[in-house]
């Protein structure tokens, strides 16, 4: 668990207004109560599949930059779970919704997907392992918090099309992985002065904003205008 004097807790608290808007977003609310229009979910699935493909590259780069075997293990586990659990969840959903795997894999990134993944890959290529953790943490913690909140609310979404999505991101395994990443960031930054922590905070807040924009993109089905 994050302690109240930890760096992870501090940056999470600074991002609270962003994360509050995420949880209240109509896309997220629709997932929870089962009222989300299926066309918007289809758009989300395809774009998140594109995102997760690039996310795998970020985890691979993080494993390569990891300072020790234990940290390599953290990122190889995240890579395996993304490849074999999250992406399979998307493929299974798409199959049920009549979206062929070939169409899913041929999906081009929408503007927000492109911008978010470029942000993460830029950090992964040019930053330190701590930079990478700060940049990917909002996705991991955010999905765990949203999944947990929706699962606790129950409601009509409990047996809806989106119940499997909620179960995945509220599972003890997913939550434990997200919390482990938060502890890693605290361990990596122990004793760092504020000037060295500032860029990590920027990475975290930037990714948090992109997380909100991703929900908004899916809700409006926003793609390239020309």
N, C-alpha and C positions, 0 to 999 in steps of 0.2 A: 504494500500500500504506500501511496505517496504521503509523506509527512508535510505538515503545514509550513515548515521552514525550508522545504526543498525547492530547487530550481524549477522542477517540473510543475509543482503545485503553483508556484508564482506565475509562470507563463500561462498556465491553464486559467488562472484567475483573471489575468489580463485579457484573455480571449473570451471571457464569459458573455459579453454582449453579442459576439458573433455566434457562439454556440447556442445561446438562447434563441436567436433567430432561426438557426438550423432546425431546432426541435419544433418550433412553431410553424415551419414552412409547410405550405399546403401539400407538397409532395410527400413529406415525411408523415404528416397527419393522415394522409390518404393511405399510406402503407399500414399505419396503425389500425385504422378503422375499416380497412378493406374497400374504401370508396375511390381509391386512385384509379382514374381511367386507364384502361389497359394499354392504349396507344402510347401514353406517356411512360408507362413502365417498360414497354418494348424499346422505346427510344433510350431510356436509361440503361437497360441491359446491354444494348449494343455499344453505347459510349463507354460504359464502365468496363466492358470487356477490352476495349482499346486501351483504357486507362490501366487496367490490371496487367496487360502485356508489357507496358512500359514500366510499371511498378516492379515487375519481376526483374527488369534490367537494373533498377535502382538497388534492389536487394542483393543482386549478384555483385554489383560494384561495392556495396557496403561490406559484403563478406570478404572481398579482395582487400579492402582497406582495414579490416578488423585487426586490432592489435594483438589478439590472443585467440586460442582455440575456443574458449568459452564464447567469445563474441562472434566468432565465425559461426558457431553453432546456433546462436540466436537468429542470424540472418539466413542461414541455410534452412532453418525451420520455417521462417516466414516465407521464404521462397517456395518451399515445398507446399505449404498450406495455400498460398496464393495460386500456384499452378494446379494443384490437385484437389482443392476444396472449393475455393471461391470461384475460380473459372469454370469448374465443372457445374457448380450451382447455376451459373449463367447459361451454360450450354443446355442443361436439363430444362430450365425455364423456357429457353428459346425453342427447344424441340416441342414442348407442350403447346407453345404459342404459334407453331408453324413457321418458325424462323430457321432456315437451314444453317448448318454449321459453316458452310462455305460463304453464305451471306454475312454471317456474324463476323467471320475472319476477314471479310473484304470491306468491312465498315471503315470509312475514313473518319479521322478525328474531327469533331466539331470545334469551333474556335476556343471554347473554354477548356475542353479536353486537351487540345493542343497546347494551350498556354500553361495549364497546370502540369502536364507531363514535362514540358520544357523546363519549367521551374525546378521540378524534382531532379531531372537528369543533369541540369547545370550544377546544382548543389552536389549531386553524387559524383560527377566528374571532377569538379574543382575544389570541393570542400573536404573537411576532415570527417572522421567517423561521427564526431559529435554533431557537426553540421547536418549530416544525413539523418541522424536519429531525430533531431529537432524538426526537420522538414517532413518526415514520414509519420511522426507521432500523431498529428491531428487526425489523419485518416484512421489510424488504428484505434486511438482512444475515442474518437468521435463516433465511429460505427458501434463500438462497444457500449457507449453511453446511450446512443439512440436505440440500439437493439434492446438494451436493458429497460429503458424507459417505456418503449412500446410493449414489451413483454409484460411489464408490471401493470400497465394500463388495461391489458386484456381487450375487452370490447368485441365488436363484431368482426374484427380482423383476425381473431383467434383461429378461425377455420377458413379464412379467405385464401385467395390466390397468393397472398403475400406472407402467409404464416411461416413458410419454410425460410424465407428471407429473415424474418424476425428471429426465428429459432437459431439460425446460423450465427447471427451477430450478438445474440444474448447468451450464447452457450458459454459454460464455464471455461472451455478451452480457448475460445476467442478472447474472452475478457482477461484470462491469465496471461495470454501472449501480449496483449496491449499493455497491461500493467508491468510486465517484465521489461518492455521497451522503455517505459517511463523510468523504472529503476535504473536501467542502463544509462540513460541520459544523466541522471543524478550522480551515478558513480563516475561517469566520464568527466563531469564538470566540478567535482568536489574541490573546493579551494580556489576556483577560478575567480579572478577579479571581475567587477562589473563590465569593464571595457571588453573583456573576452566573451562574456556571456551575451552582450548586446546583439551580435550578429545571429546567434542562435535564436534569440527571441524574435528577431525579424523573420527568420525562416519559419518559425512556428506560427506566427501571426499571419504570414503570407499564405501558408498552406491552409490555415483555418478559413481565411477569406475565400480561397479557391474551393474549399469544401462546400461552403454556402452557395457559391456561384454554380457548382456542379448540380445541386438540387434545383436551383433556379433554371439552369439550362434544360434539365430534364422536364421540368414542369411546362416550360414554354416551347419545348422541342426546338431550341434555337440552334440553327446551323448557319453555314456560310450564306450571306445574302446574295452573292453573285458567284 
